[in-house]
Every structure is written in structure tokens, then in C-alpha cells.
Amino acid sequence: MTRDLLLGATAGVYIIVSLLLFIFGTNLIVFSIRAWRRGPTSNAFSPDAEIAEHDLPFVTVQLPIYNELYVSERIIDAVVGFDYPADRLQIQVLDDSTDETTLIVTASVAEARARGINITHLHRTDRVGYKAGALAAAMDEAVGEYIAIFDADFVPPPDFLRRCLVRFDAPDVAFVQARWGHLNRDYSWLTRLQALAIDGHFLVEQAGRGAAGYWFNFNGTAGIWRADAIADAGGWGAETLTEDLDLSYRAHLAGWRGRFLEDVVVPAEVPAQLTGFRRQQHRWARGSLECAYRLLARVWRSGAPLMTRMQASLHLTAYFIQLLLMMLLLIYPLVVLASMDYPRLTTIFGASYVLALTSVAPTVFFATGSRQSGRNWVRDLPLILVITAFGAGLMVNTARAALQIFTKPNPSFERTAKFGLAGKTVDDGSWKLKRYQLAPDRIVFIELILGLYAVFGATLAWQNRNWGVFAYACVFAVGLFMVAGASLGDNWVLYRNRRQREVALAAEAKSFPVRNTAGMDIPVAPRRAVVVMAKRPAAGATKTRLSPAISMQQAAQLYERFLIDTLAAVTRRDDCTLVIAIDSPGSADYFAALAPGVAQVQQQGATLGERLDSVMTQSLHLGFDQVFALGSDSPDLPPGHVSAAFEALQNDAVDVVLGPTDDGGYYLIGWKRRWSPMVAEVEMSTPSVLADTLEVANGLGARVSLTPTWYDVDCPKDLTRLRQSLGESRDSHTADFLTSL
């Protein structure tokens, strides 16, 4: 009985999933047919439709940037070169960077400003709201009637503003979206696949929705918004990972509309690293599903035409296709068993096969996009077939994105790294020697397991002559193995070239201009820095866990003694240079008085890990060969422990040194080059900090050495140990203060 119910339920699920895929597939085919009939670039720009020079509106150009070392200068140069009256143009560089991208931006902005360009550099240190937060914050200083937005990896043509502004030919046009081009289309097989997919999205979907009057979205870059529309729609929000899709639909719901421009093309760099592409797809999938969850009910309550609401629903739930494919794969063995036990179900499954004929929709879709872009789609057919399977192979990536909506409600916005690959026509591997490399994604092992499951399903179908299941299971297996195999291949190359990359990064770091936040010369002999992480003491905000053993005021005063003793201990050493990592610009004078003449760097980032990464990176850029970050919660730390760390990092076989604490954390970390994920991607202030850091290090291939264990003073019981350790030391401000309590 249970078996019968299970197989019956399987048949029902199979029919429902096939029907939903049929709807999605049919919609793609309809858009493809319409695009084919329209022909390429159907709304070509007419020079007669220009705006008179004296009528050109004031425009603000916003460039959101976060750690874009290799492309930030390029995008600034592009927008500075716009063919547009300088007295009606404002450029805002929205820089949330925590690395030397800020140095490049500062130099580029200064150069442009010296030429009379109205350009400002808005640098945030907290990344609140990520890209959406940066855009929202900049709106307070934006003076333009229209807001043009470009991500750092885009290169807009000089006439972009003139060609786009003319399309605001009705008062209800909220935004215009240009088509994305490709700076590095032929760099590798991966960039070719992505270029085909992007062409399909813009030239079939976006163009089709725009031509039919359906709702579509601003794609986050290479477009212009009417400032009033942004405000009327509620402004930029960081509630989803796709702030562009969210704002676009809120604008549609408020009565605005968008306009897509097939003929205005803005080239951009597509990701060269598969792990980066996977992260980008994860962000887009999660953001789209979040928007569907937040907005679908409002869409159906709106007064929009029925077809508009249906198309909006299919648009917002487009990534649901891969979840349906995964569901099909999981039930395939049961489908085969059901057809064996109940031959009469073969007729029903046969109907499903008819519905599944729309599985050719992706092939038709990509072929149409290729043709619309002016390419020979027949020549692209092999790549089109590959990307069809490859897309199915991303089903696990999408499933994780959907699951994390509920299991990880407040994710970080992880941008996709770009490496300045414009003009490259062969995969010369240059990006693999640059920074921003991503750690291996363990999801590949799930993909491999699911690929084996697909092989099992295909084998079972072959043995029982169920050719429909056999064909689709084979496609799924190929896609899953392709995605997982390519990811592992990329990671193996990075691991193999690790030493070569270290040399390249060291040379790169020394090529950037030196910035000193204290405005003084820093000696670099010896070329070893100890950065003391510090914050200005404040009652109720510093060492609060020591209460009620001591008062909040006493805890703040005690922490100040910790700082004084820690800074003095480092100053006494002749084998390193002291740098103070201050918590905010407002603390600079306090620390200058506490430690006169000592260089300062400012902590930047939303989390402790990000702040730690930022100060160590800044110190490397000051010219030091080795950087050690030291906490200020161990005022009695034996000097020998620090010496052991210095000695360990001198070894060529050691990349990173850690000083463990007995509560599962560490009191010191040192490296010779940046290993950002070891701190930025680890949740600090937990009992597993050290273990998590070592795990990330292992994934990165970093060789770690541990120094002797010590302790931090965090809670009342630690005070007892500290008293015993210091005894009646006459050289300790901490000991004197403890005696006075």
C-alpha cells in the first residue's frame, strides 16, 4: 500500500513539474519567435532624435566600487570622457573599498578634478546596505535630474548619455536600460558561454518584454534612472541581493515604466573564474527568489493587465526552473519504477514527454540571442548545446541560494571579482596570478554525488527502455559533472601556481603608492610591522564582560592600561615597527596623545574580520614585508611568544602564523601577503575562530604555523589569572591599576 501511494504521488509530482516546465519553456519559445520576427536592433537610434544642447538635463553619474583594483581606473576614465557638457554633469565615485583600490580611485579623481571635472570621491568605511546602501547614501548629494549607474567592470561609450536621455520621451519612463556587451568574450570557453547567455537575456527576454509593454528590470548597471522615479518607488533598499530588480518592480507597481535599448551597447568584463561566476549566479538566483517572495502578492493585487501580471510572475520566478529540474532528477528512479509496476502510467508519462518537448526552449532561446546579436548562430550551435547542459548543472547552486533565504537571512553582498581582461583573446592565465581569488566551493562534492545519482537514474531507465528519462538524466549528469569538474580544475590550477602567485602579488603590492593615515614617514627597516588593534575606551562599550566584577567605568580604565602596556611592549622591540589600528577617525587625536609619533591606520569594514583584513592590508601597502596584527587584551603576553611568531614567518615554508588563545581564538596573526578569506570570511568572537580559520587556510592552501598558546582577558575569571601573572610588576600600568581596585 505504501509503495502504491509513493509511486502514485511520484506520478502526480512528475506531471505537475512537467507542466510547469512546459509553461516556462513555451514562454521562452514565444519570446524567441517574436525576437526572430523583429530582427536585430529593431529600435535603432536616429540622429534626428537628439536633445538640443541647451535642453540637456543635469545628470549625476554614480560608480559603486568595492575592491576593484584592476578596473576602477578604467571606468573612471570612461565616464570622465563622456561627450556631455561639464556644467551639467556630476560624477560620484561610491567607494566602499578596503584595499588599495581607494588609492587608485583617489588618484584618478584628483586627476579628473584638476581638469575641471565635477567629480567626488565618497568613501564609506562600514558598507551598510552594500551596493544598495552606497547608492542610497549618495542620493543625498546627487543633484542630477537623471542618475546614470555603472559597475566598475563596464566601459560606456562617450555618447552614452546623449543616446539614452533622448529615450525619456514620456513623463512616466522611470529608467532606460542599455544592452550589455562583452570586453572579453573570446577569453575562454567560460566567457563564451556567459556571453551567449547574456545575449539571450538582453536580446530575447529584455527586448521582448520591453517591446510588448511588459514589466522588466533595470539590470543594476549601464542604465539611467529618473531621480523622481527612484524617490517615488521608495528608494534603494538592501532587503534583497538584487536591489535593481526590487526597485524596478516597485517602480512598475507605482505606475512607472522602463525602456530597453537594443542598439545602445555597453561592453563589460564577464567573470573568468568559474567560482566567481558561480557566486554571481548564486546572488542573482537568491535575489530574484527574494523579490518573488516579497513582490508577487503585490503584483497580483495591482491593476496591471492580466498578461502583464502573468509575465511578471514568470520573470520573478525564472530561477525556479532549476529547482524544478532538480526535483525531476530526484524522482527519476521512482518514475522508472512506477512505469514498470503500472504499465498504464506509461500513457500519462508519455503526455509528460510531450510537455517536456519544450526542453528545446533553451537551445532556441540561445540560438535566437546569437542571431539577434549579429553572430552566425549555426556556428554557435555547439556552444549553445554545451550551455544548455551547463545551465542544468547549476541546479545545486540555485537550490542552495533558495535554501539560504530561510537558513541565512542576512547574507553579505559578495561581488564578482574582475581582473581587467579586456582585449584578451586567448586564455593566457594572467588572472590566476592576481588577487581576489576565491576559495574552493565545497558544493562541488554535492554536484558530483548528484551527478552519480543522475547516472544511476539513466542506467535504470536504460535497463527498462525508458528513453525519455534516460535522455534527460544523461543531460543532467553531463551538466553536473561539467560544472563540478571545471570548478575543481580551476582550483587545482590555482593551487599548483600558488608560489608563482605569491611572488606576483608581492611585486604588485609594492607597485602601489604609499598611503600613511598619520601623515608621517614610516621607517621600513626592519620591514616588519606589528599592528595593534585598538579602540578608544568608553564606559559601557569597552570590556563590558568584566562587569559586575568591576564597574563599567573601571573596565574602560583597565582597557586603557591594556593599551598602554601593549603599545609599550611593542615599542621596546627593535625588530619591528609599531602601527596603531584605530577604530574611527574621531579617535585619531586620542591615540596620537596616547602614543606620540606612532603611525595610525584606520579600521574599515562591517565585521571584525573585515576590519582586521583592512588594517593588515593597509600596512602591507605602507611597504612592510611582514605584518602582524596583535590584540590589546593580553597585556602580559610574553615577549617570547611574539619572537616565536617572527621566527616562524621567516621560514619560506610558512605563509601565515597564528597565536592561539585557550578560549578557541587567537591573540596574533601574521602574514607576508594578503590572505583575506582567513579573516574576512570567518565569524569572529566564537569558540571556533581558530578552528574555522585553520579550515579556511587549508582550503586556500596556506601553510600555517602556530605559536605557544596564551589567553585574552575577557571575563572576571581572567582577571584572577592576570593578577597572578603580573604580580607586583613595576613596569606595568595594568598591574598598578589592578592594585588600586
N, C-alpha and C positions, 0 to 999 in steps of 0.2 A: 504493500500500500504506500509506504513512504517513498519507495523507488518510483512508483507511478506518479505520485504528486510532484516529486523532484523533476522528473522528465517532462511532465506536463507544464510545470512552471517554466522550465527551460525553453520549451516551445513558445510559450507566451512572451517571455522576455526577448527571445530571438526575433519574433515578428515585430514587436514594438521598436526594438533597436533598429532593425532593418528599415522600418517605416520612417523613423526619424532621420536616418542617414539618407534615405530616399528624398526627403524634403530638402535637406541641406544640399544634396548633390544636384537635384533638379534646379534649385535656385542658382547655383554656380553655373550650370549649363545655360540657363536663360540669360544671365548676365553676359556670358561668353558670346552667345549668339548675337545679342544686342551690340556688343562691342565690335564684333566682326562686321556687322552691317554698317556701323558708324564709320568705320575706317579709322586709321591713325590720326591723332591730333585734330579732332573734329572741331575744336573751338579755337583755332589758330588766331594769334594776336594780330590785330590790324593796326598799322602805324597811325591810321586816321583817328583811332580811339584814344589819343593821348590827352593828358590833362595839361592845360595851358600852364606855362611856367609860373605865372603869378597866382595860380589857383592851387598849386601843390600844397598839400597839408603838412603840418608838423608831424614828424614821425619819430618815435623812440624805438631804437633797436636794442634788444636785450640778448645778451650772450651768457646763458648759465653755464658755468665751468666748474668742474670738480676734478682735480688731479689729472689734467690733460696736458702732460708735459710735452708731447710730441706734436700736438695740433693746435694749441691755444694761440700761438703767434700767427698761424695761417688764417684762422677765422677772423682775428682782429684786423689783419691786413686786408682781408676781403671786404669787410664792411666799411672800413675806413676809405676804401677805394670806390664806394658807391657813387654812381653818377646822379647826385642829388644835391640841391642847394645846401650848403653848410649851415646857413642860418635857419634852416627848417629841419635839422637832423640832430638828434641826441642819441648817443651810444652809451649804453650801460653794460659794463662787464661785471657779471654777478659771480664773484669768485668765492667758492667755499673750500678752496684747496687747502690741504695740509702738507703739501710738499713744495718743491721749488717751482712748481707751476706759477705760484704767486710772484716769484721773482721775474719770470718771463713776462707775465701779464703787466707787472709794474713798469718794466722797461718799455714794453710795447705801447702802453697807454701814455707814458711820459713822452715818447717819441711822437705819437699822434697829436697829443695836446700841444707840443711845440710847433706843430704845423697848422695850428688854429682849429683843430677838430674839437667839437664839443663831446668829449668822452670822459666818463668817470669810472673809477675802479671801486666797486662796492665789495669789500671783503668781509664775510661773516666768519665767526670762529666757532659757531655752535651747530650749524647745519640743521636747525629746527625746521621740520617740514621738507627737508631735502630740496629737490628742484622746485617743487610747488611753493615751498616756503621762501626760497630765494626770489622767485618771480613775484610772489605776493608782497614781500618786503620792498622790492624795487618799485612797485607801483606807487608808493608814497612819494617817490622822487621823479617819477616819469611825467613828462609834460606833453607828450605827443597825443594827438587825436587818434593815431593808429599805433599799434605795438607790433613790431616785427620781431620774431624769435628764431634764433638759430642755435642748434647744439654745436659743440666745438669741432666736430668732425665734418661739418658741412662747409662748402665753398660757394656761396651765392655769386651769380654773375653781377657785373656793375650796374646793369639796367633792371635789376630785380624789383626794386621799389616802384619804379615807373610802370613796369609791365603789370604789376599786381594791383596797385592802387586804383587803376582805371576800372578794375572789376568790381569795385564797391559802387555799383551803378544803381543801387536801390537802398533806401534807408534801413531795410531790415536785414541786410547782409552783415552777419557778425564777423565772419572770417573768410579768408581765401587761403586755400592750401595748394602749394605748388607740388609738382611731382619730384620724387627723389631720383637722382641719377647715381652713377657708381664711379668713384675715382679709381678703384682697384678691382674692377670686375674680373679681369683675367689673371689675378694674382695666384689663385689656387682653385682646386676643384670646389672647395667650400665657398669661396667668394662667388664663383659662377652660379652655384646653386642658389645662394641668397639673392643674387641679382635677378635671377628668373622669378623667384618668389615675390620679390618686391615689385617687379614689373607687373606681375599678375595682380597684386593687391591694388596698385595705383591705377593701372590702365584698364582693368576689368571691373573690380569692385568699386573703388572710389569714383572713377569716371562714370560707371553705370548708375550708382546711387545719385550722384550729382545731376546727371542728365535727366533722370526720371523724377527728380524733385524729392527723393527720399532723404532721410537724415543720414549724415555721415560725419566723420570726426576730423578735427584738426589732429595732425599726426605728431604734435609736440615740437616741431621744428620746420623750417622752410615755409613759413606762412606768416600771415599778418592778421591781427585781431583789431576790431574796432574797440577802443578803450571803453566806450559806454556799454558795449555788449558784455565785456568781462565783468564790469561792475553790476550790471543788471542781472547776470546769471549767478551772482553770488561770489564772484572772485575765485582765485585759485585755491584749491583745497588739497590737503595731503591725506585724505581719508582712504584713498586707493593708491596703488602703484602706477596707475595710468591717469595722472591728473589731467592730461589732454583730452582723453575720451570722456572723463567725468564732466569737465567744463563744457565740452562740445554738446553733450546731451542736455545738460542743464540750460544751455543757451537755446537749443531747439525747443525745449519744453516751455521756455519763456517767450517763444514766438519769433525767435531769430532763425536765420538760415545760413548755410555755408555755400561756398562756391569752389569747385575744384578746377584747377587749371592744368590741362594735359600738356600744353605747349610750353609752360614755364618749368624748366628743369634745373634743379639744384643738386649738383653731384655731392656725394658723401662717401665716406670710407666704411665699407662693411667689415664686420669682425673677421680677423684672420685666424683666431684661436677658437677651436670648437667649444672649449669650456666657456669662453666668453659669449659665443653665440647661444649656447645652452642657457646661460644666465639671462641673456636678453629675452629669449623665448619664455623663460620661466616668469620673468617680470611682466611681460605683455599678457601672458595667459592668466596669471593671478589677477592683474589689474582689470582685465576685461571681465572676468567672472565676478570680481568685486563690484564692478559697475553694474553688471546684470542684476546682482543681488540687491543693490541699492536703488536702481532706477527703473527696473522693468514694471513694477506696480504703477509708478508714476506715468510711465509711457502709456500703459493701457487705460489709465484714468484720464489721459489728456484727450483733447478734442480733435486730435490728428486723424486723417483718413485711415480707414481700416488697413489698407495696404501699407501705408507708412508705418503703422504700429507693428504689423507683421514683419516688415523688413528690418525695423529697428530691433525686434526680438531676435531675429536670425543673426543680425550683426553683433549684438552684445553677447550672444551665446555661441559664437563661431568656434571658440576653443573647446566647446562641449563635444565637438566631433571626435576629437582624440580620446575623450573619455568613453564615448560610445564604441569606438574601435577597440579599446582595451576591454570593455565589457564583452564584446563579441569574442575576442580571443580567449577570454577566461571560460566562456561557456561552450566553446567549440567541441571539446571532448564529449560533453553531455549531449550536444546536438547530434553528434555521430551515434552515441548510444541510443538516443531517442529514435532516430531513424532506423536503427537495427531492430529495436524491440517493437516498434509500432510503424510498420511499413506504410500505413495510411497517412502518417505525418509527412511522408515524402512529398505529397501534393502541396501541403502547406509550406514546407521548406522550399519547394520549387517556386512558389509565389514569392518567397523571400529572395530567391536568386534573381527573379525578375526585378524586384525592388533594388537589389544590390547592383544591378547593371549600371546604376549611377555612380558606381565606384570609378568609372572612367572620367567623372567630372573633374578631378584634379588635373588629369592629363589634358583635357580640353581647356581647362582654365589656364594652365601654364603655357600651353601652346598659343592660346589667344593673346596672352600677355606678351609673349615673344614676338608675335606677329605685329601687335599694336605698337611695339617699340621700334619697329622697322627692321627687325632681325629676320633671318631665314629660320622659321620655326621648324622646318623639316630637319635642318642640320642640328637644331637644339633638341630634337626628339630624344636622343639617348640620355641627355642630362635631365630632360623632363621626366622620363621614366624613373631615373635614379631619385629625383627629388620627391616623386610620389611615394616611393618606398621609404625614403629618408624621413619624410614628414610623419608617416605612420610610426616610425621608430622613436619619435619624440613623445609617444603616448605616456610613458612613465614620468617624464619631465613635467608634462601638463598635469598628470594625476597628482604629483607632489605639490604643484602650485595650488591646485584646488583644495587639497587636504590642509595645507598650511593656512588657508583662510581661517580655519577653525582652530588649528593647533598652535599657530604662531601669529596672533592677531596684530602685532605691532612690528612688522619687519623693517629692516633697513633698506633704503633705496640703493641698490648696487648697480652702478653704471657700468656699461660695457667698455672696456679699455680699447683705445685705438692707438696705432703705432706710427702714423704718418706714412702710410704705404701708397700714397697717390703716385700714379705713373709707373708702378711696378707691373711688369707683365709676366714675370715668372716667380715661382716660389723660391726666392733666394734665402729664405730662412732668417732674414735680418731681424724680424720682430722677436724671434726667440732669444735674442741676446739683450733685449730691452727689459725694463721693469714692467710692473703691472701684470706679471704672470700670475695665473690663478692656480690654486692648489687642486689636485685631482678630486673629482667629484665621485663619491662612493656610490652614487646612484647607478654607475655603470655595472656594478655587480648585480643589481636588481634587473637591469636590462638584459644582462647575459642569462640570468636564470629564466626570465620571461621569454627570451629568445629560444632557450631549450624547451620550454613549455610549448612554444609555438611549433617547434619541430615535432614534439610528441603529438600535438593535435594534428599536424599534417600527416604524420605517419599513420595514425589511427584512421584518418579519413582515407588515405591511400589504400589501406588494407580492406576498407569497407566500400571502396569505389564511390566515395562521397566527394566528387571532384570540385564542387563549389567550395566546401570547407578547405579542401586541400590547397586550392589556388590561393585563397585569401590568407590562410595560415602561413603559407610559404612567403607571401609578400611581407607579412608582419615579422616573420623570423629574419628575413633579409634586412628589413629596416632596423630592427633592434640590434642585430649583430653589427650593422654598419655604423650606427651611432655609437655604440659601446666600443667597438674596435677602433674607430677613428679617435675617440677620446683617449683611450689607452695609448694609442700610437703617439698622439701629441705629447702626452705626459712622459712617455719614455724618452722622446727626443729632448724634452726639457731637462729631464734627469741626467741623460747622457752628456749634455752640454753644460752641466751645472758650473763646472770650474771655468770654462770659457766665458760664461755669462757673468760670473763674479768679477773677472778681470775687466770686462766691458763696462759693467756698472760702476766699478771703482773709478775708471777713467772718465765716465760720464759725469759722476758726481763732482769731480774736480774741475769740470769744464764750466760749471755754472758760477755766476757772480756770487761773491761772499756777502751775506747779509748779517749784520750784528745789531740786534734789537737794543742793545745798550749804547750804541754809537761809539764804541771804543775798539781799539785794536786788540785782538786776542792772540797771545803767544801760542804758537803751534809746535813748540819744542819743549817737552816731548809732545808728540802728536796724539795724545790720549786725553779724552775729556771724561770727567765724572759729572753727570748732570743730576743735581739733587731736586727731586720732585717736591715742590713746596706750595703751600697756600697760606694766605695771610690769616693768622689766628683770629677767631671770633667766638665769643661765648655763645653756646647753643648750636654752633656749627662746626666745632673742631673737637675731635676726640670725645664725642658725647657718650660713647660706650663706657668711659671711665666713671661716669656718674651711676649710682649715688655715692660711690666710694669717696669721690671728691666732687666739689661743685662744678658747674659748667664753666664758671669764671676761672677756677683753678685749673681745669682741664685745658682751657685755651692758653693759660700762662705756662703750663707744663709743656705744651706742644711748642711754644716759642723757645723754651730751653732745649727741647729736642733739636730744633732747627739750628740754634746757635752752636750746639756741640757737634752736630753732624757736619755743618759747614766748616767749623774749626778743624775737625779731624781730616777733612779732605785738603784744606788749605795747608796743613802741616806737611803734606806729602810733596816730594819733589819729583815724582814720577807721573804726574797728571796735572791737568788744568781744571779748575772748578768752574762750572756753569750752573746758574740757578734757573730752574724752570718755574716761572711764576704763573699763578692761576688766572690773572686778569691784568689788563693794562693799568687799572687803578691801584694795583699792588706794587707797581714798579718803584715808587718813591720809598715805600716801606722797606723793601728788600735792599734798595740802594743804601739806606741808612743802616740796615742790619749787617750788610756785607759790602762795605765800600769798595769800589773798583772791580767788583766781580761781574762778569758778563751775565746777561739775562737772555733767556729765550722764553717766548710765551706759549703756554699750553693751548692747543687748538683741537677741537673735536667734541663730540657729544658724549662719548664714553671715556672711561679711564684708559682703556686700551688705545683708543684713537689719540688721546692726549699724549700718552706715552710714546706712541709711534711718531707723533708730530715733533716732539722735542728732541728725540734721538735723531730724527731725520734732519732737522734744522742744524743740529750740532755737527753732523757729518758734512753738511754744506759749508760750515764755517772753516773747514779744512782739516779736521781731525781724521786720523786713520782708524781709530778705535773709539767707540762711545759706550759708556756705562751709565745706566740710569740707576740711581740709588734712592730708596725711600728715606724718609726722615723719622720713621717710627722705631728705629733701632739705635738710639744714641750711644749704646755701649757696644756697638759692633766691633769685634776685634780687628785691628788693622791687618792682621794676617789673612783674614778672610778676603779682604779686598785685594791684597797682594796675590793671593791664590787665583783670583779671577783674572788679574792682569797677566799672570804667568800662563794660565790656561789659554787665553786668547792669542798669545804669542805663537802658539802651536799652529802650523799650517793645516793640521788635520782637524781643527776646531773652528766652527763657524759662529757659534753662539755659546755664551756662558751664562748660567743661571745660579743664583744663590738661594737655595731652598729655605723656607721657614717651616717650623714644626706644625703650623696650622694648615699646611697644604698649599701655601702661596710661595712667593719668593721676595727676597729683600733687594735683589740686584739682578739686572740683566745687562749683558754687553754683547755688542756685535761689531763686525768690521764693515758690513754693508747692510742695507735695509732688508729686514725680514718682516715686513708689515703684517702678514696674517697671523704671526705668532703672538701679536699683542692686540691688533685691531679686531680680530675675529674671535677672540677668546673672551668669555664673560668673566670679568674680574670680581674680586671680593666674594668668591665662593670657595668652599673647601677643596675644590678640584682644579684650582687655577693651574698649579704646577703640572698636574697630570694632563690637563687639556692642552696646555702649551706644548708639552713634550709630544703629544699626539699630533698636533698640527705641524710641529717641527719635523716629525718623522714623515708626514705626508709631503712636506716640501723638500725632503732630502737634506735638511740641515743637520750638521753634526754638532751635538750639544755636549758640553762639559758642565758638571755640577761641582760647586764649591762646598765647603762644610756648612752644615745646617745651623741656623740661628733662629731668632724669634722676633716678632714685632710686638710692640706694646699696644694692645687693642682693648683690653678689658681689665677689670680690677685685679684679677689673679696675676696678670702680667706685671703689675706694679710691685708685687711682692718679690718676684724674680729680679726685677730691675733694681730694687733696693739692695738685694743681696749681691748683685753683680757689681754695682758701683761702690758699695761700702761707704767709706768716708773719703772718696776721691776728692782731692783738692783742685783738680783741673776740670771739674765737671759742673757746669751750671745746672744740669739736671739734678745731680746729687745734692747741691746746695738747696735747690727748691724743695726737693723731697724731704730734706731735713727740717725745713721750715714749716711743713704741713702739720 
